[in-house]
Amino acid sequence: MSDNSEDRLRFQVELEFVQCLGNPNYLNFLAQRGYFKDQAFVNYLKYLLYWKEPQYAHFLKYPMCLYFLDQLQYEHFRRELASAQCAKFIDDQQVLLWQHYTRRRTRLLQEHAETPNNTPNNVNRSQQSNDLIDITTPTNETMDNVCDAM
């Protein structure tokens, strides 16, 4: 394989892995099998923080994975993920956040459709972006304390 195809393959593998980190059940799987106790694996997670840079982040389909990548930098979070109850709680909170985001976005789109004179030239783009929530930031509780709350 040429260097270019190897780089492309590495990019694809890392992209897929980073996005898998958005799944609390997968994180639980990794924790239960001891991956988070392996210092080489923890160092790899630190290396993957480059995905937060805009030139890489725009490739991500599931931006929540960046939040979990941040949290995985903390030993306490990695340790708590071994609990299936903790992973379930995080998964439930993630679903609630997505439901809230979907309902809010649907409502905003309906309001926009019902507004007279909403041609593309009359749409206030900065107001639209302010109305949408940031799905990478939990709204109720920080994930640092999620497992402690159970």
Helices and strands as residue ranges (DSSP letters): H 3-20, H 24-32, G 35-37, H 39-47, G 48-52, H 54-57, H 64-71, H 75-80, H 84-114, G 120-122, H 125-131, G 143-145, G 147-149
